[in-house]
Amino acid sequence: MNILDEQLLKNKKHLHFVGIGGSGMFPIVQILHAAGYTITGSDVLPGDIINYERAMGIDVKIPHAAENVDGADLLVYTAAILPGNPEIARAQELGIPAVERSVMLGYVQRLYAHSICIAGTHGKTTTTGMTTQILEMAGKDPAAVIGGKLPLIKGYGKSGKGENIVVESCEFANTFLHLTPYTSVILNIDDDHLEFFGSMENLKASFRKFADLTEHRIIANGDDANTMEALAGIHCEVVTFGFGEGCDYVAKNVHMARPAFYAFEVWHKDAKLGEVELSVPGKHNVYNALAAFVASTLAGATPEEAAAGLKAFKGTGRRFEVLGYTAAGATVADDYAHHPTELQATLSAAKQMGFQRVFAVFQPFTYSRTKMLLNDFAKVLPIADQVVMTEILGSRETNDKYNIYTADLAAQIPGSVWYPGFDGVVGYINEHAGPHDLVITLGCGDIYKAAKMMIVK
């Protein structure tokens, strides 16, 4: 059941955002600003997003301070805001209601007649970016909320005057249950965030709740057993996509058009709808592109527009993003992959690209995930020719109950090396990677900083 409070925005005009400089906040700010709300905000450090917001006429204060809240009707804060924040304390003192970002996202989504909410353990950001690219190039002027920066719109999302909004919908902590999709897309369900969900059955149950919130149509990966189990007996129409002949939309004649970059035909029942050539590497992106093709054409784009948008799509930030070159001439790329399934897909694509060697620079993220999936990480990382790792980034966790270290993973990967910080990683790469090699940093933490340290200015 949807957990939206229908009265939360009633008679609210002035919205204050705590953590307004975050990439997840910016699209929400853009949309609500365009809708006529008075927006103010605060953050701890300046940055490009804050510069954009100030250029829009939004008053952004640095740093957080209690008086920044005065006059606001509603406070919106990011999940990263720590307990005891002076602005949240001030809001409580003044009786100003406060909600977390994902709650507000539910309201933003409902401002548009047709929402396309894209969920799944893997591929959300890429598929959301692809779908947005298609609809934008097709002249549909969609709104969008994306987990990565899409070059076409020069940001993480946008307000739009069309009827569609494309929303990346994250399952962690059940945040996607604040949404009421018109159309939902489920790409896959894999064993991630189990430190929160506890079991695969609980994870599938959460995706089922998300699907139950869908008003019109579910677009689902018909090849993914977990997804189809979660949707068994669902109340609304389910349209499937995949490689299997039993799917409603099928990718046929899948082949490499050039090393690591795939092309395929899209078929619906007995009709060929079009041919797609991708500009992002890896066979896994055929699934993402097929999902985006289906979602965008059912939202009004033509098959030709969908194919054109997909060919023009060259990725979002931190998704196999080529950043530059080392002093020795090695190509440096960065990718958000942090789960074994994602690492396998990314490294397999990297190995097909014709480089002499692939160096995987991996930052494990959270102790719970590292311990739970240790053997799986040890199986997929050696797809690379050389594995270089940092110590685990604990994020919201402490290591007291897990007692797991990168050394435990390195012990299972012959020839791998690890360092406690980025300086050691960068030194190793500078010493060993040459002009015909690819160095790819991997992880959802701050490993991208190491990639930028390697690049010659």
C-alpha positions in Angstrom: 0.0 0.0 0.0 1.3 3.5 -0.8 2.6 5.4 2.2 2.1 8.9 0.8 0.5 11.5 3.0 -1.9 13.3 0.7 -2.0 16.5 2.8 1.7 17.1 3.1 2.0 19.8 0.4 -1.4 21.3 1.1 -1.0 25.1 1.6 2.8 24.8 1.4 4.5 27.5 -0.6 8.1 27.8 0.8 10.1 24.6 0.7 13.6 24.5 2.3 16.1 21.8 1.2 18.8 20.7 3.6 21.6 19.3 1.4 20.4 21.1 -1.6 23.7 20.6 -3.4 23.3 16.9 -3.8 22.7 15.3 -7.2 19.6 13.6 -6.0 18.1 16.8 -4.7 18.8 18.9 -7.8 16.1 17.4 -10.2 13.5 17.7 -7.4 14.4 21.3 -6.9 14.3 22.0 -10.6 10.8 20.5 -10.9 9.3 22.2 -7.9 10.9 25.6 -8.8 9.3 25.3 -12.2 6.0 24.4 -10.5 6.0 27.8 -8.7 7.2 26.9 -5.2 9.5 29.2 -3.4 12.7 27.3 -2.8 15.6 27.9 -0.4 18.3 25.6 0.7 21.6 25.0 2.4 24.7 22.8 2.2 28.1 22.4 3.8 30.2 23.1 0.7 29.9 25.1 -2.6 29.8 23.2 -5.9 28.5 23.2 -9.5 25.0 22.2 -8.5 24.7 25.0 -6.1 26.0 27.4 -8.7 23.2 26.2 -11.1 20.6 26.6 -8.4 21.7 30.1 -7.5 21.6 31.0 -11.3 17.9 29.9 -11.1 17.4 32.5 -8.4 17.3 30.1 -5.5 18.8 31.4 -2.2 21.3 28.8 -1.0 23.2 29.3 2.3 26.5 27.7 3.3 26.9 26.2 5.9 23.8 24.7 7.7 22.5 27.1 10.3 19.3 27.2 12.3 18.2 30.6 11.0 18.2 29.3 7.4 14.9 27.5 8.2 12.9 30.6 9.3 9.9 31.2 7.1 9.8 27.8 5.5 6.5 25.8 5.3 8.2 22.4 4.8 11.7 21.0 5.2 13.2 18.4 2.8 16.4 16.7 3.8 18.7 14.0 2.3 19.3 10.7 4.0 23.0 11.8 4.5 22.0 14.5 7.0 23.3 13.5 10.4 21.3 13.5 13.6 21.4 16.8 15.5 21.5 18.9 12.3 20.7 22.5 13.5 18.2 23.1 10.7 16.2 20.0 11.4 16.3 20.8 15.1 15.1 24.4 14.4 12.2 23.0 12.2 11.2 20.8 15.1 11.3 23.7 17.4 9.1 25.8 15.1 6.7 23.0 14.3 7.7 22.9 10.6 7.2 19.4 9.1 10.2 17.7 7.7 10.4 14.8 5.2 13.3 12.8 3.6 14.0 13.3 -0.1 12.4 10.0 -1.2 9.1 11.2 0.2 9.2 14.4 -1.7 10.2 12.5 -4.9 6.8 10.7 -4.6 5.1 14.1 -4.8 7.2 15.3 -7.7 6.4 12.1 -9.6 2.7 12.8 -9.1 2.9 16.2 -10.7 3.0 14.4 -14.1 0.3 12.4 -15.8 2.5 9.6 -16.9 5.4 8.5 -14.8 7.9 5.9 -15.9 9.6 4.5 -12.7 12.6 2.4 -13.4 13.6 -0.2 -10.8 16.0 -3.1 -10.5 19.1 -4.2 -8.7 21.3 -3.4 -11.8 21.0 -1.0 -14.7 18.6 1.6 -13.2 20.7 4.7 -14.0 21.6 3.6 -17.5 18.1 2.6 -18.4 16.7 5.8 -16.9 19.2 7.8 -18.9 18.4 5.9 -22.1 14.7 6.4 -21.7 15.2 10.1 -21.0 17.5 10.5 -24.0 14.9 8.9 -26.3 12.0 11.0 -25.1 14.0 14.2 -25.0 15.3 13.7 -28.6 11.8 12.8 -29.7 10.6 16.2 -28.6 8.4 14.9 -25.7 10.1 17.3 -23.1 10.0 14.8 -20.2 10.9 15.6 -16.6 13.6 13.3 -15.3 15.3 12.2 -12.0 18.5 10.2 -12.8 21.2 8.8 -10.6 23.9 9.9 -13.0 24.7 12.9 -15.1 23.2 12.7 -18.6 25.3 14.8 -21.0 22.3 15.6 -23.3 20.5 17.5 -20.5 23.8 18.6 -18.7 22.6 17.3 -15.4 21.0 14.6 -13.2 17.4 15.5 -14.3 15.2 18.2 -15.5 11.8 19.7 -15.3 9.6 19.2 -18.3 6.5 20.5 -19.9 5.5 17.1 -21.3 3.2 14.6 -19.6 6.1 12.1 -18.8 8.5 12.0 -16.0 11.2 9.3 -15.9 12.3 8.4 -12.4 15.2 6.2 -11.2 13.5 4.2 -8.5 15.8 2.7 -5.8 14.8 -0.2 -3.7 17.3 0.4 -0.8 15.4 1.1 2.5 12.2 0.7 0.4 12.4 4.3 -0.9 10.7 3.3 -4.1 7.5 2.6 -2.1 6.9 6.3 -1.9 6.2 6.3 -5.7 2.9 5.6 -7.5 4.1 4.7 -11.0 1.9 5.1 -14.0 4.3 2.7 -15.7 6.9 0.7 -13.8 9.9 -1.0 -15.2 11.6 -3.9 -13.4 15.0 -4.8 -14.9 16.1 -7.6 -12.5 16.1 -8.6 -8.9 19.4 -9.8 -7.5 20.9 -10.4 -4.1 21.9 -6.9 -3.0 21.1 -4.8 0.1 20.4 -8.0 2.0 21.8 -6.3 5.1 18.5 -4.3 5.0 16.1 -6.8 3.5 17.4 -9.9 5.3 16.6 -12.4 2.6 15.9 -12.7 -1.1 12.3 -13.5 -0.3 12.0 -10.1 1.5 13.6 -8.4 -1.4 11.2 -9.9 -3.9 8.3 -9.0 -1.6 9.4 -5.4 -1.7 9.5 -5.3 -5.4 6.1 -6.9 -5.4 4.8 -4.0 -3.3 6.4 -1.6 -5.7 4.7 -3.3 -8.6 1.4 -3.3 -6.7 1.6 0.5 -6.6 1.6 0.7 -10.5 -1.5 2.3 -12.0 -1.3 1.2 -15.6 1.4 -1.1 -16.9 4.5 -3.0 -15.7 7.4 -3.6 -18.1 9.4 -6.5 -16.8 12.4 -8.6 -17.7 10.8 -11.9 -18.7 14.2 -13.7 -18.6 14.7 -12.9 -14.9 13.2 -15.6 -12.7 13.2 -13.5 -9.6 11.3 -10.7 -11.3 8.7 -13.0 -12.8 8.2 -14.8 -9.4 7.7 -11.4 -7.7 5.0 -10.5 -10.3 3.0 -13.7 -10.2 -0.7 -12.9 -10.2 -0.2 -9.1 -10.2 -3.3 -6.9 -10.8 -2.3 -4.9 -13.8 -0.9 -5.6 -17.3 2.6 -7.0 -17.5 4.6 -6.5 -20.7 7.8 -8.6 -20.8 11.1 -8.0 -22.6 14.2 -10.2 -23.0 16.0 -12.7 -25.3 13.5 -15.5 -24.7 10.9 -16.2 -27.4 8.2 -16.2 -24.7 8.7 -12.4 -24.1 6.4 -9.8 -25.6 9.4 -7.8 -26.9 12.5 -9.8 -28.0 16.0 -8.8 -28.8 17.0 -10.9 -31.9 20.2 -11.2 -33.9 22.3 -9.8 -31.0 25.8 -9.3 -32.2 28.9 -7.1 -31.8 28.8 -4.3 -34.3 32.4 -3.4 -33.1 34.5 -4.7 -30.2 32.4 -4.6 -27.0 29.5 -2.6 -28.6 26.4 -4.5 -29.5 23.6 -4.2 -32.1 20.3 -6.1 -32.2 16.8 -6.2 -33.7 13.6 -5.5 -31.7 10.7 -7.8 -32.4 7.2 -7.6 -31.0 5.3 -10.8 -31.6 5.9 -11.5 -35.3 6.8 -7.9 -36.3 10.3 -6.4 -36.5 10.1 -2.9 -35.0 13.6 -1.7 -35.6 17.3 -2.2 -35.4 19.4 -0.8 -32.6 23.1 -0.1 -32.4 24.5 0.8 -29.0 27.2 3.4 -28.1 27.8 2.0 -24.6 29.8 -1.2 -24.2 28.7 -4.6 -22.9 26.1 -7.2 -23.7 24.2 -6.4 -20.5 23.3 -3.1 -22.0 21.2 -4.9 -24.6 18.7 -5.6 -21.8 18.8 -2.0 -20.6 18.3 -0.7 -24.1 15.5 -3.1 -24.8 13.7 -2.0 -21.7 14.2 1.7 -22.6 13.0 1.0 -26.2 9.8 -0.6 -24.8 9.2 2.1 -22.2 9.7 5.0 -24.6 7.7 3.6 -27.5 4.8 2.8 -25.2 5.1 6.4 -23.9 4.7 7.8 -27.5 8.1 7.7 -29.2 8.3 5.9 -32.5 10.6 2.9 -32.9 12.8 5.0 -35.2 13.1 7.7 -32.5 13.9 5.0 -29.9 16.7 3.6 -32.1 18.1 7.1 -32.7 18.1 8.0 -29.1 19.8 4.7 -28.1 22.5 5.2 -30.7 23.1 8.7 -29.5 23.3 7.7 -25.8 26.9 7.4 -24.7 26.4 6.8 -21.0 25.8 8.7 -17.8 28.4 9.8 -15.3 30.2 6.9 -13.5 28.9 4.3 -15.9 32.0 3.2 -17.9 33.0 6.8 -18.2 36.3 7.4 -19.9 38.1 10.2 -18.0 41.5 10.5 -19.6 45.0 9.0 -19.6 47.9 8.4 -17.3 51.3 9.8 -17.8 52.3 6.5 -19.4 49.3 6.7 -21.8 47.0 4.1 -20.1 43.3 4.8 -20.7 41.4 5.6 -17.4 37.7 4.9 -17.0 35.4 4.9 -14.0 32.3 2.7 -13.3 29.8 2.6 -10.5 29.8 -1.3 -10.5 29.9 -2.6 -6.9 28.0 -5.9 -7.0 29.5 -9.1 -8.4 26.9 -9.2 -11.2 27.7 -5.6 -12.2 31.5 -6.2 -12.0 31.2 -9.3 -14.2 29.3 -7.3 -16.8 31.6 -4.3 -16.8 34.8 -6.3 -16.8 33.6 -8.6 -19.5 32.8 -5.6 -21.7 36.3 -4.1 -20.9 38.0 -7.3 -21.9 36.3 -7.2 -25.3 37.6 -3.7 -26.1 40.9 -4.7 -27.5 43.2 -3.4 -24.8 46.4 -5.3 -24.0 45.6 -5.5 -20.3 42.7 -4.5 -18.1 43.5 -3.2 -14.6 40.5 -3.4 -12.2 40.8 -0.9 -9.4 38.1 -2.0 -6.9 36.9 -0.3 -3.7 34.7 -2.7 -1.7 31.6 -1.0 -0.3 30.2 -1.9 3.1 31.4 -4.7 5.3 28.1 -6.6 5.1 28.1 -6.8 1.3 31.8 -7.7 1.2 31.4 -10.5 3.7 28.1 -11.8 2.2 29.4 -11.8 -1.3 33.1 -12.5 -0.7 33.3 -15.6 -2.8 31.4 -14.0 -5.7 33.7 -11.0 -5.7 36.7 -13.4 -5.8 35.2 -15.2 -8.9 34.5 -12.2 -11.0 37.3 -9.7 -10.3 39.9 -12.0 -11.9 38.2 -11.4 -15.3 40.6 -8.4 -15.3 44.3 -9.1 -15.9 45.3 -7.3 -12.7 43.2 -6.6 -9.6 44.1 -3.6 -7.4 42.0 -2.9 -4.3 41.6 -0.4 -1.5 40.4 -1.1 2.0 36.7 -1.5 2.4 34.6 1.7 2.6 32.3 1.0 5.5 29.9 3.9 4.8 27.0 3.6 7.3 28.5 0.5 8.9 31.2 -0.4 11.4 33.3 -3.5 11.2 32.7 -4.7 14.7 30.3 -7.6 13.9 31.6 -8.4 10.4 35.4 -8.6 11.0 36.1 -8.5 7.3 39.0 -6.8 5.5 40.2 -6.4 1.9 43.1 -8.7 2.8 40.5 -11.5 3.1 39.4 -10.9 -0.5 42.9 -10.5 -1.8 43.8 -13.8 -0.3 41.4 -15.5 -2.8 42.6 -13.6 -5.9 46.2 -14.7 -6.8 48.4 -11.8 -7.9 46.1 -9.1 -6.6 47.3 -6.2 -4.5 45.6 -3.9 -2.1 46.4 -0.6 -0.4 44.8 1.2 2.5 44.4 4.4 0.5 44.4 6.0 -2.9 48.0 7.0 -3.0 49.2 3.4 -3.0 46.7 2.5 -5.7 47.8 5.4 -7.9 51.4 4.6 -7.4 50.9 1.0 -8.5 49.0 2.0 -11.6 51.6 4.6 -12.6 54.3 2.0 -12.2 52.7 -0.8 -14.0 50.0 0.3 -16.6 51.2 1.2 -20.1 49.9 2.9 -23.2 47.9 -0.1 -24.5 46.2 -0.8 -21.1 42.8 0.1 -19.7 42.5 1.1 -16.0 39.0 1.1 -14.7 38.1 2.2 -11.2 35.1 0.3 -9.7 32.8 1.0 -6.8 29.9 3.1 -5.6 32.0 5.0 -3.0 34.7 7.6 -3.7 37.1 5.5 -5.8 36.5 7.9 -8.7 38.9 10.2 -6.8 41.7 7.7 -7.4 40.9 7.7 -11.1 41.2 11.5 -11.2 44.5 11.3 -9.4 45.9 9.1 -12.1 45.0 11.4 -15.0 47.6 13.8 -16.4 46.2 17.3 -16.1 
